[in-house]
Amino acid sequence: MTGSPRNDLAAAVRRVSSLVVGRPLDDEHLASAAALVSSVADDLELAAGPGKAPRSQPDSDGNPQDFFPTSPVIGYANPVAPPVDLWAVRTDEGSLELRGRALYGYPYEGPPTCVHGGVIAELFDELLGSVNILTGRAGMTGTLTVRYRRPTPLLTPLDLVARQTGSEGRKIFAWGGIYHEGELTAEAEGIFIEVGAAKMLEIISANADEAEGDVVDPELEELRGAQAQ
């Protein structure tokens, strides 16, 4: 997604990261680029305001790609995140599924030519959490079980799918899969726990007390406001 200066900057930084990690470059060009990037970082640090940038809360009626715009896994606005696109699909049975497409470059390499297993695990955590939001019943990850069926290749399109499979009390169950040319390379099952507003406020407040500065203040104040209504 382009059109947002923050997203465009993240995309540019993502390109630089991919080149630094995965392409042969001579020291002269690396030194020149380091000076330029350092200068840009200096300018941004001077321009940055206090605290943390506001972050919108996920909306189950919105586009799944917009649930977590600053996510390190799927966020357009986060240069750490790989190129991932997500969308909602209503199946013939009437249920909602999350579908997507990803292409992992060299910054995400584990074994040679393969996506790192830890990267696959974090992708599943985000996919399953997002499909829960999509279906209107979300929770925090309790357990995540990943099965690596075969190596997942770099530098080639991967198809993603996730669906909610049931619930039991506060427990929510979900499944996800990664496919390469129709072959399942990895799958995951997750158990998520519904967390009420009061408990979430307790968690965020405790973390805010431990954090330096006011890095979580926007989320904390928003949740306090919702709790007071």
C-alpha positions in Angstrom: 0.0 0.0 0.0 1.4 3.4 -1.0 0.2 6.9 -0.7 1.2 7.2 3.0 4.6 8.9 3.6 5.2 6.5 6.5 4.5 3.4 4.4 6.6 4.8 1.5 9.5 5.4 3.8 9.2 1.9 5.3 9.2 0.4 1.8 12.4 2.3 0.9 14.1 1.1 4.1 13.0 -2.4 3.3 14.7 -2.2 -0.1 17.9 -1.0 1.6 17.8 -3.9 4.1 17.3 -6.5 1.4 20.3 -5.1 -0.5 22.6 -4.9 2.5 21.8 -8.5 3.6 21.5 -10.3 0.3 23.5 -8.6 -2.5 27.3 -8.3 -3.1 28.3 -4.6 -2.6 31.8 -3.1 -2.4 33.0 -1.2 0.6 32.9 2.2 -1.2 29.2 2.0 -1.9 28.5 0.6 1.6 30.4 3.4 3.3 28.6 6.1 1.1 25.2 4.5 1.8 26.0 4.3 5.6 26.7 8.1 5.6 23.6 8.9 3.7 21.3 6.7 5.9 22.9 8.0 9.0 22.2 11.6 7.9 18.6 10.7 7.3 18.3 9.1 10.7 19.8 12.2 12.3 17.2 14.4 10.5 14.3 12.1 11.6 15.5 12.1 15.2 15.5 15.9 15.2 12.0 16.1 13.7 10.4 13.4 15.9 8.0 14.5 18.5 7.9 13.1 22.1 6.3 9.8 23.0 4.9 7.2 20.5 3.1 7.8 17.3 -0.7 7.1 17.6 -1.7 3.6 16.6 -5.2 2.7 15.4 -7.0 -0.3 16.9 -8.0 -3.2 14.6 -11.5 -3.0 13.1 -13.1 -6.3 12.2 -15.1 -4.5 9.5 -11.9 -3.1 7.8 -9.3 -4.5 5.5 -7.2 -7.2 7.3 -4.1 -5.6 6.0 -4.9 -2.5 8.1 -5.4 -4.4 11.4 -1.7 -3.9 12.4 -0.1 -1.2 10.2 3.0 -1.1 12.3 3.3 -4.9 12.8 6.8 -6.3 12.4 5.2 -9.2 10.6 2.6 -7.7 8.2 2.7 -4.0 8.7 3.1 -1.7 5.7 4.5 1.0 7.9 7.1 -1.2 9.5 10.4 -1.6 7.5 11.1 -4.8 9.4 8.0 -6.5 8.0 8.3 -8.5 4.7 6.1 -7.8 1.7 2.8 -9.5 2.8 -0.7 -8.8 1.4 -3.8 -10.0 3.1 -7.5 -10.1 2.2 -10.7 -11.6 3.5 -12.6 -14.3 1.6 -16.1 -15.7 2.3 -16.2 -19.4 1.6 -19.0 -21.3 0.0 -20.1 -22.4 3.5 -20.5 -18.7 4.5 -17.5 -18.5 6.9 -14.7 -15.9 6.6 -11.2 -16.9 5.9 -8.0 -14.9 5.7 -6.0 -15.3 2.5 -2.7 -13.8 1.5 0.5 -13.7 -0.5 4.0 -13.3 0.7 7.5 -13.2 -0.8 10.4 -13.4 1.6 13.8 -12.1 0.6 17.3 -12.6 2.0 16.7 -10.7 5.3 14.5 -13.6 6.3 16.7 -16.5 5.3 17.4 -19.4 7.6 18.9 -22.5 5.9 20.3 -21.5 2.5 17.5 -20.6 0.1 14.8 -21.2 2.8 12.7 -19.0 5.0 13.8 -19.0 8.6 11.6 -21.2 10.8 11.2 -18.5 13.4 10.0 -16.1 10.7 7.4 -18.7 9.7 6.3 -19.1 13.3 5.8 -15.3 13.8 3.9 -15.2 10.5 1.5 -17.8 11.8 1.0 -16.0 15.1 -0.1 -12.9 13.2 -2.2 -14.7 10.6 -4.2 -16.6 13.2 -4.6 -13.5 15.4 -5.8 -11.5 12.4 -8.4 -14.1 11.3 -9.8 -14.1 14.9 -10.2 -10.3 14.6 -11.8 -10.8 11.2 -14.4 -13.1 12.6 -15.2 -10.8 15.4 -13.8 -12.8 18.3 -10.2 -12.1 19.1 -7.8 -13.1 21.8 -4.1 -13.2 22.9 -2.0 -16.2 21.9 -2.0 -19.0 24.4 -0.3 -21.7 22.5 1.0 -22.0 18.9 2.0 -25.3 17.4 3.9 -25.1 14.1 4.5 -28.1 11.8 7.2 -27.7 9.2 6.1 -30.0 6.4 8.9 -29.1 3.9 11.4 -26.2 3.5 9.6 -23.0 2.6 11.6 -21.3 -0.3 12.9 -17.7 -0.5 12.3 -15.4 -3.4 9.1 -17.0 -4.6 5.4 -16.2 -4.0 3.8 -18.1 -1.1 0.1 -18.5 -0.6 -1.3 -18.0 2.9 -4.6 -19.1 4.4 -6.0 -18.9 7.9 -9.4 -19.8 9.5 -11.0 -19.9 12.9 -11.9 -23.5 13.7 -14.0 -23.2 16.9 -14.2 -22.0 20.5 -14.6 -23.3 24.0 -15.4 -20.8 26.7 -12.6 -18.1 26.5 -10.5 -20.4 24.2 -10.5 -19.6 20.5 -9.0 -22.1 18.0 -7.5 -21.3 14.7 -5.5 -22.9 11.9 -3.2 -21.6 9.2 -1.2 -22.8 6.3 1.6 -21.7 3.9 1.6 -23.1 0.4 4.2 -23.0 -2.4 2.8 -23.9 -5.8 -0.1 -25.7 -4.2 2.1 -27.7 -1.8 1.7 -27.2 2.0 5.1 -26.2 3.4 4.1 -25.4 6.9 0.9 -25.2 9.0 0.0 -24.1 12.5 -2.7 -24.5 15.1 -3.3 -21.9 17.8 -5.2 -21.5 21.0 -6.1 -17.9 21.8 -7.6 -16.6 25.0 -10.2 -13.8 25.1 -9.0 -10.9 27.3 -11.5 -8.4 28.6 -10.9 -4.7 28.6 -10.2 -4.6 32.4 -7.5 -7.3 32.1 -6.0 -5.6 29.0 -5.9 -2.3 30.9 -4.1 -4.1 33.8 -1.5 -5.6 31.4 -0.8 -2.3 29.5 -0.6 -0.3 32.8 1.9 -2.7 34.2 4.0 -2.6 31.1 3.8 1.2 31.0 5.2 1.3 34.6 8.2 -0.7 33.4 8.8 1.2 30.2 11.0 4.2 29.9 9.2 7.5 29.0 5.7 7.5 27.6 6.1 5.0 24.7 2.8 3.2 25.4 0.7 6.2 26.5 -1.6 6.5 23.5 -2.8 2.9 23.8 -3.1 3.2 27.6 -5.1 6.4 27.5 -7.4 5.0 24.8 -8.2 1.9 26.8 -8.7 3.9 30.0 -11.2 6.1 28.1 -13.1 3.0 26.8 -13.2 1.5 30.3 -14.6 4.7 31.8 -17.6 4.8 29.3 
